[in-house]
Amino acid sequence: MHFEQALKNPIFKTIASCAAALETPCYVVGGYVRDFILSRHTSQDIDVVAIGNGIELAESVAKALPNAPKVSIFKTYGTAMLRFKGVNLEFVGARKESYKKESRNPEICEGTIEDDQKRRDFTINALAISLNASDYGTLLDPFNGMEDLKNKRIVTPLNPNLTFSDDPLRMLRAIRFATQLEFEIDPSALEAIEKNHRRIQIISKERIVIELHKILESKKPSIGFLLLERTGLLDLIIPELTALKGIDEVEGQRHKDNFYHTLEVLDNIAQHTNNVWLRWTALLHDIGKAPTKKFSKKVGWTFHGHELKGSKMVYHLFKRLKMPLNDKMKYVQKLVFMSSRPIAISGAATTDAAVRRLLFDAGDAIGDLMTLCEADITTKNVRKFKTYLNNFKMVRQKMEEVEARDQIRNFQPPISGEDIMKAFELKPCREIGIIKEFIKEAILEGQIPNESNAAHTLMLEKGKQLGLKTRL
């Protein structure tokens, strides 16, 4: 089977020419070949396997290209990388691998193209196209990867138990590809993931999070999280989510399964945003419900304070997974904490004051917060769904009106601490904070407009109440 059309980029001719001069057979292998056959967007990452010295080939290719791009060499792994016209090229010598139980880093030795294809994680990633003059463009498919692409299956080239035990990261990669491509994992491979799931504990948190992000960024992320839960991996990685699973019943009263509800919310939000941190928020917005769940005869099941609890749990979860504890984490925390606020003020009785406070507290995240709340509508009752959605539309409309009139979002009160100190000839003291807070509350409650004259008058009144004297 010939795939010369996959080699239209002139870079392939350059690689082939350099390889011929070095008498080093080489092949394009992996994701580039897979994505071309699937007619997905052409990958900007190209992996080239050399039957010989991959680093030497990379250096030769770099010299042959205009402006000789820099080659990054990783001698330990026998790989070299360069970037040219937006394409990332990685060169590696064909190799055999053997693993030790406590590590996913293999011992390697030189091998054939067949050896190299055997070490690949899945048959769909073991496809290779020749760059050699004798069979340029010919597809090498020793494990029937083309059939698996056609049948939409994730299959390992070798025994799946060996594949996943050797490199447990492949378990997450199997689930990630199943999610991205919407493929089925072969039953024997799925069984092997369940059997070997505890091996994921030898993988670094950083590598795990990379795969989680790719699952979250997929069109339908729930595919991946259902597989993670089914195989036992989720309980080891994000136990806060598996704690949401199940329905309790007391005296005939039940609550919904918050795990499956969460996945519905995640899929809903994925239709409206590519912001991975907003998707993280959807995934974590209800994690506080497991530790706050209570039952009382008067009101049934409650989850009081789950937003505050959940926002605190976000920090510990991010820290455990070695995710950034910066503004990204604070953004997720903030939206989890505020996730019920728009719901609480939605409806016909929404007041301007409540909307002002929401705008002030949410700041620039208000649009994302509303998107999260709209994604949180998972009722199957059509009448209720329309009612909830219309209520949120009313909140959005009210926000636009209030924002246009009062300019509350991220506002700074028109009277500063320096203004107060000057007016009353004060040094730093608690009265300054009291006056500033009083003015802010008055603006948010709509008692005065958000402008300096009204704020200045109120400042003088409050200062007088506190026994402060103005400058003469």
PEGI-V545983 format. One line per field, one symbol per residue. ss: DSSP state (H for helix, E for strand, L for the rest). phi: phi as a letter, one per 30 degrees, with the letter a starting at -180 (. if undefined). A space follows every 50 residues. Layout:
ss->???
phi->???
This chain:
ss->LELHHHHLLLHHHHHHHHHHHHLLLEEEELHHHHHHHLLLLLLLEEEEEE LLLHHHHHHHHHHHLLLLLLLEEEHHHLEEEEEELLEEEEEEELEEEELL LLLLLLEEEELLHHHHHHLLLLHHHLLEEELLHHHLLEEELLLLHHHHHH LLEELLLLLHHHHHHHLLHHHHHHHHHHHHHLLEELHHHHHHHHHHHHHH HHLLHHHHHHHHHHHHLLLLLHHHHHHHHHHLHHHHHLHHHHLLLLLLEE LLEELLLHHHHHHHHHHHHHLLLLLHHHHHHHHHLLLHHHHHLEEELLLE EELLLHHHHHHHHHHHHHHHLLLLLLHHHHHHHHHHHLLLHHHHHLLLLL LHHHHHHHHHHHHHHHHHHHHHHHHLLLLLLHHHHHHHHHHHHHHHHHHH HHHHHHLLLLLLLLLLHHHHHHHHLLLLLHHHHHHHHHHHHHHHLLLLLL LHHHHHHHHHHHHHHLLLLLLL
phi->.cbdddcdeeedddddddddddhcebbdbjeddeddddhdeddccbcccc dkcddddddddeddceihedcccbdecicbbbbbhicccbcbdebcbbcc edbcdddbbdbcddeddddddbedccdbcdccedbeiddcbdchdddddd chbcbddcedddedddbdeddddeddddddchccdeeddddddedceddd dddddddddedddddddddbdeeddddddddjddddcbdedddddjbcbb hicbcdddddeedddddddddbacdddddedddcdcdddddcdbbbddci dbbeiddddddddeeddddddhddccddddddeddddcdcddddcdkdde cedddeddddddhddddddddddddddcdcdeddeddddddddddddddd dddddchdehdcedccddddeddchcceaddddddddddedddddidbdd bdddddddedddddediccddd
